[in-house]
Amino acid sequence: MRIHLDKVASVTRNLRLDRMVTLTESIQAEAGAVIAGRILGDKSVYNQLEDVFGRMSVLQKGDLIVGALGHRNALHGYEGVLPTRVEVGQKLNVLNLGGVLGTCVSHNPDVGPPFEIEVLGQVLVYPEFQKRQGHPAKIQQGALKGGGALPTCPVVYVAGTCMNSGKTAAACALVRHFRAAGLRVGGLKLTGISLMKDILGMRDYGADVALDFTDAGVVATNADNSSAAAKVLFSEAASRGVDIIVAETGDGIMGEYGVQAILADPELRALSAAFVLCANDPVGVAGGVRFLSESFGIKADLIAGPATDNRVGVRFVEQELGLPAKNARSDAQGLGDFVLELVESRKAIKV
């Protein structure tokens, strides 16, 4: 069957699909399998889909879209699992704005129940020139392979206690500061669920290279795939000649997207020239600092995020924990100056 798509989700971007696609009724229930379906019903909240250019558009009842099978474990969004079997006519859910599809098992009241989608089939791709043999589409096709050397340039890790803890704001502020200092900057999103918004933000702030785990063929990271995907991204950034890398870990340091596997990896931990921890409140700061130290031997160099939004939080961090605190929104210059000076003192870098 051939259909004309109304919307192509960003999770499928590695394949560069046309709007006209051919489907097969034989569907592989695997993470990354590219599925076409029809949107059932309308929503007034959390009702958009990000396309392969990063543009958001509102989903409407009857829209024909493509996304990719995967899972989600978001405290402030949906919890969804990869179905064990997928058939034409089956109803699945749209688990995030990037077009990840699965079976929702719980949701946060703020986003409401997810969209339902009626499965129409798995997309076929035709990689061999002038041959009519279609292959079931997966986002792993066209993904970065990695295999090169890990970077020797400084890496600044930005991690947080939870989603929405100010990580991307801090990462973007650092990217901008490093770029203004004349450095060629790589911006990486190492963990989470597929969505281009954060790496596009890094590019908007001046990143010369901006990549995330979906570029490495991963729909949503977990403890089994996060470390390997991160190494692909780091090696790719290194091969493109960046002077410094800002690496943001999505979700929290105690979440289910594989951040802990990255923190525990000796090779990845050894790349760090600075470690920025973002948190929403003083308890999160204290717990996060202790968890990083006791579990991984990592010392947070700087605290950022909403916990530093005013002097109350900054005073707690500085007086109770003895750590510096800088806010990405109100003191981006101070944040950038502190981290750049720290990096220069730890690793040779030409500014």
N, C-alpha and C positions, 0 to 999 in steps of 0.2 A: 504494500500500500504506500502511496505517495501522498504527503500532505504539505500544505503551506503553513509555516509557523507564524504565529502572531508575535511571539517573543522568544528570544534565545537567552537563557540564563548565563551569567558570568562564570559559573562553575565549569561550563563546557568550553571555555575560551581556548584551551590548547588545541582543539579540533578545528577551529575556524569554520564552523558550519554555515552553509547557505540556509536561506529561509525555506527552500523546498528540500525536503528530506524523504528518504525511503525507509520504511519500517519493516521489521520482522516481528512475527508473533512469538518467536522463540526468544525468551528474555533470560538473561543471566543475572541472577540475584547476587550481585557482587558490588562492593564499594567501587564507585567510579563508573558503573554502567550508565550509559546515556539513554534516558527514557523520555519518550514523548507522551503527553497527556492533555486532557481537557480540564480546565478549571471549573469546579462545581461551586456555585454560590458566589456571594460577594461579601466583602469585609470593609469595615470603616477604619480599623486600626491594623497596623502591621500588614498592610495590603499591597506592598510594592515588590517589584522584582528588579534586581540589578542586571543590566545587560553586559555584553562582552566589552563595552567601552566604558563601563562604570556608571552609566546613566540609569536612574531609577524611573520606572514607569508603573502606574497603577494596574494591578491585575483585575480583570473583569470576568464575570461569569461567561463561560464559553470560550475563553482564550485558549488557543493551542500553543503549548510551550514545550521546551525541552529543558530538563535538568539532569542531575546525576544522583544515583542512589548513594546513601550514606547515613551517618548517625549524627545525633546532636545531644550534648549534655550541658545546657545553659541554664544557670540559676535564674537569670532574668529573662528567659525566653522559653524555648521548648526542650523537652526531653524526648528524643525520638530514636528508634532503633532501626537497623537494617533488616528488612523482612527476609525470611528464609526462603520464600518463594514469591515470584511475581508473575502474574498472568494478565493478558489483555482483559480489560473490563474491571480489574481489581481497583479498589480505591486506596490511594496512598495520601500522604500529607506533604505540603510544602513546609519544610522545617526551618528555612531561613531565607533572607532576602537574596542570597546568591543562587537559589534554585536547588538546594539539596533536598532530596526526596526520601521519605521513609515512613515509618509508622509512629505517630505521636502517641506517647504513653502518659505524659503529664505536661501541663503548661502553666506559665505564670499568668495571673489574672490581668496584668497590665497589657499583655499582647492578645488576649482572647484565644479561643480555639483556632487552630491553623486552618488554612485552606485545604479542602479536599481536592484531589485530582484523580480523574479516571484514566487509567493506563491504556494507551493506544498501541504501544509496541516499543521495541528498542531500535534506536537509529542505526542504520548501516552506513559505513564509510567505505570508500573505494580507493585505497592507497596505491594500487598498482595501475599505472597509466594504461588506458585503453583496454582494461579488463573489467568484465561485468561481475566479477565475484566480490560480493559485499562482505565486509567484516563487521561484527557487532562493535559498536562504538563504545570506547571507554576513555576517560580523561587521561589515562596513562599514555595513550597514543599522542605523540607530539610533545610529551613532557621532557623537561631537562633530565639528563642522565647523570650528571656529576662525574665523579671518578677522578677529578683533578685534585691538586694539593689544597689543603686548607690554608686560609689566609695567614700571612705573616704580619699584616697591618693590624693596628689596634682594633679591638671590638668593644663596644659599649653595650652591655646588656641592659634592657629596660624590662622589668618584671613587675607584677602587681599581686595584691592579695586577692583580687577578684576581677571579674569583668566590670567595666565602667569605673575603674579606679584611677584613670588619668594617664594610662600608659602611652596611648597614641599621642596625646597632647605633649607629653614630655619627649617622646621620640621625635616628633616633628620639630619641636623647638631645638633639639640638639642637631638635627639634620640641617636646619637653617643656619645655626651658629657655625657649624663646621664648614658649610658651603661658603659662608661669608668670610671665613678665615682663609679661603683659597684652596680648600681641600676637595678632592674628588670623593664623594660620599656614596656609600651603599646603604640602602635601607631595606631591612629584611623583617618579615613577619613569620615567625617560626612555628607557631601553633595556633589552633583554633578551628573554626569551620569556614569553608570557602566564602570569601567576600573580598572584593577588590578595594573597598573604600579606604582602608588603612594604608595600603601601599600607594594608592593614588594620592592620598594626603601627603605621604612622604615625598612623592615626586613633585607635588605642588610646592613643597617647602624647599626643594632644591636637590633632592637625591638624584645622582647621575644613574644609578642602578636601583631599581625597586622590584623586589621579588617576594613571593610567599610560597607556602607549601603546595598550593595547587599547581604552581609552575613546575613543581617536582612530581606531579601526578597524584596528589593526595587530596581527597574531598574534605575529610576532617581528621585531625591528628589524634593519636592516642599513645599509650605507653609503648606500643609495639612498633610504631612507624615514625615517631617524632624526631628521634635522634638521627636516623638515616636521612630523613628529608632535610633536616637542618644542615647536615654535612653537604648535601647536594647544593643547597642554596649558598652556603659559605664558599664552596669551591668555585661555583659559578661567579659569584661576586669577585673573588680573588682573580679569576681569569680575565675579568674586565678591567683590571687595573685601578681599583679604588684605593684611596689612601687611608680610609677609616670606615668602619661599619657600625651602624646603629641597628641592633638586633632586638626586636620586641617579641616577647612571648605573650600570646593571646591567653585569655582567661586568667586564672590565678595559679599561684605556686603550689596550691593544694587542690587544684581542680582535676578534671578527668581528661584533659586534652594532651597529656604527655609532657607537661613542663618539667615534672620531676625527673623524667628520664633524661632530658637535656641537661639539667643541673647536675645529675649524677654521672654524666659521661665525662671521663677525664680529659679526652681530647677537646671537647667543646668548652669545658670549664677552663682549660688552660689558655684559651683564646682571649679571655677577659682582661681588659685593661681598666675597666670601671664597671661597677654594678649599681644601677639605680633602682630603688624599690619604691613603687607607688602604692598608696593606701588611702582608704576612705576616712579612717578615723584613728585616734590614738591607740585603741586596742589592736586594730589591724596592724599598725606600725610595730608595736611591741611584739605581737605574736609572729609577724612576718620576719622581723630581724632575728628573733630567737630560733624560729624554724629553719631559716637559711643557715644559721651558724651550726646548730646542733645536727641537722640532717645532712648537710653537704659541705660544711667547713667554709661557707661563703660569708664574707663580711660585706654588708651593704655599705657602700661608700657615700650614698646620698639618698635622702627621702624626698619624694615629690608626691603629687596627687592631691585630692581634696583635703587630706589630713593637714596640708600646709596652706590652706586657703586664707588663713589670717594668722595673727600673732599668737592666738591661743594654741593652735596646733604646732606652729613653729617652736614656740617656747617649750612645749612638752617634748618634742623631738630633741631639741638641743640640750635642755636641762636634765631631763629624765633618762635619755638614752645616750647622750653625748655624741650625737651625730649631726652633721649639717643638714639643713632643710631648705629647699628652694622650690618655688612654685612656678610651673611652666607658663601659667597665664599672667601672673602679676610680676614675675621677675625672670622672664626668659633669658635675659642677658646674664643675670647672675648664675642661672642654671648652666648655661653654656660655658661661661668663663670658668666656673668651678670644675666642670668635667673635663674641659680641654686642658686646663692646667694640670689636673690629676693625670690625664693620659700622657701628657708630655713628660711628666716626671717619672712615669713607669715604663714607657716605651719610646724609643727614638721615633720622632715624627717631624717632618718638615712642614712648617706653616709659613 
